[in-house]
C-alpha cells in the first residue's frame, strides 16, 4: 500500500535526510520525499500497520531533522 503525506521541510538536503531515515524504518518498503512539492510518499511493507509505522517514521525523521513536520 502507498500513501502520500504533506510535509514541511526547509531545504532539499533536509528532505534527503528524511527520505533516508524513513527508508530505514521497519515496515517501510520504499520512501520518497520531495522538497519541491513538500510531500512524502511511503510504500508500506506487506502486512505493516500504517499508523504504527508512521509513528516510527516521524520519530526517525525528527532525529535527523528536528524542525521538520509530517502531517498524518
C-alpha positions in Angstrom: 0.0 0.0 0.0 1.2 3.5 -0.9 0.2 6.7 0.8 1.2 10.4 0.4 1.7 12.8 3.3 2.0 16.5 3.4 5.3 17.7 5.0 7.0 20.8 5.9 10.8 20.9 5.4 13.2 23.8 4.8 15.7 22.5 2.2 16.4 19.8 -0.3 19.2 18.4 1.7 16.9 18.1 4.7 14.3 16.3 2.6 17.0 13.8 1.5 17.9 13.1 5.2 14.2 12.5 5.9 13.9 10.1 3.0 17.0 8.1 4.1 15.7 7.9 7.7 12.2 6.8 6.6 13.6 4.0 4.4 15.4 2.5 7.4 12.1 2.1 9.4 10.8 -1.4 9.7 7.6 -1.7 7.8 8.6 0.8 5.0 9.2 -0.9 1.7 10.1 2.4 0.0 10.0 6.2 0.7 10.3 9.3 -1.4 10.5 12.9 -0.1 10.0 15.8 -2.4 11.2 19.2 -1.2 9.6 20.9 -4.3 6.1 19.5 -3.6 6.5 19.3 0.2 5.2 15.7 0.1 6.4 12.3 1.4 5.3 9.1 -0.4 5.6 5.9 1.7 5.1 2.4 0.4 4.3 0.1 3.3 5.7 -3.5 3.5 3.2 -6.3 3.2 1.2 -6.6 6.5 2.6 -3.5 8.1 0.3 -1.4 10.3 0.2 2.1 8.8 -0.3 4.1 12.0 2.4 2.3 13.9 4.9 2.5 11.1 4.2 6.2 10.5 4.8 7.0 14.2 8.3 5.4 13.8 8.9 7.3 10.6 8.1 10.6 12.4 10.5 9.8 15.2 13.2 8.8 12.7 12.8 12.0 10.7 12.8 14.2 13.8 16.1 12.7 14.8 17.8 13.8 11.6 15.8 17.0 11.0 14.3 18.3 14.3 12.2 21.1 12.7 10.5 19.0 10.0 6.8 18.3 10.1 4.8 15.3 8.8 1.1 15.8 8.7 -0.6 12.4 9.3 
